[in-house]
């Protein structure tokens, strides 16, 4: 099992847009989200890219501000081949030189082993519901609930994930809904089913219009 390394605002690619209006029409009926839908227009999940790379990005992003995580990611991807075999071939000292902690090096190595075993293949998850996806991924050392939910959203394109462990989501909910607890936030988000992932995109936008460099854990 993984630590619940929960919060990061650095995973969120919220600039892409879609033609399909249904999620946005649904959310526009909510009094809290309607102004955000109007302000930002249709937003999309972007479930493209290599699953291992996306998982590495989430692991790097854990508990870091946007700026810190971006700097480490840039160095990591510039210096090394970010594949399971590529990173497993690099020694710990070299990985730490790009700014990774020893703990995160361990997490990335565990993810690389899992990927090499085929555990990150998209087709494995096709028969799983969202909860099963999170349960499966959190068996990988270093992958907590937040990281697994980011994978479900941005690798698998799951439409109804509500990442309440994300600090930016909680800050946005606090400012918009006056919801003081995670439980209250989950309850408030219930009407946003079955497209809570899209609601999260709007909440991230709302947060990012503030200070994107607030530490995330």
SULUR-V83548 format. One line per field, one symbol per residue. ss: DSSP state (@ for helix, = for strand, . for the rest). phi: phi as a letter, one per 40 degrees, with the letter a starting at -180 (. if undefined). psi: psi as a letter, one per 40 degrees, with the letter a starting at -180 (. if undefined). Layout:
ss=???
phi=???
psi=???
This chain:
ss=.....................@@@@@@@.....@@@@@@@..........@@@@@@@@@@@....@@@@@@@@@@@@@@....@@@@@...@@@@@@....@@@@@@@@@@@@@@@.....@@@@....@@@@@@@@.......@@@@@@@@@@............@@@@@@@@@@@....@@@@@@@@@@@...@@@@@@@@@@@@@.........
phi=.bccccbabccccbccbbcccddccccccccccdcccccbgcbbcbccgcdcdccddccccdgbcdccccccdccccccbccbdcccccccccccccchccdccdccccccccccccgcbcdccccccccccccccccccdgccddccccccccbcgccbbbccccccccccccccbfbcbdcccccccdccdcbcccdcdcccddccccbcbcdba
psi=iiiggdhieeehgeeiiidheddddddeehddeddddddeahiiigfiihdddddddddddhfiiddddddddddddddihgidddddehiddddddeeiidddddddddddddddeeeehdddedeiiddddddddeehhehadddddddddedefhefhggeehddddddddddefheidddddddedeeiffddddddddddddeebheehie.
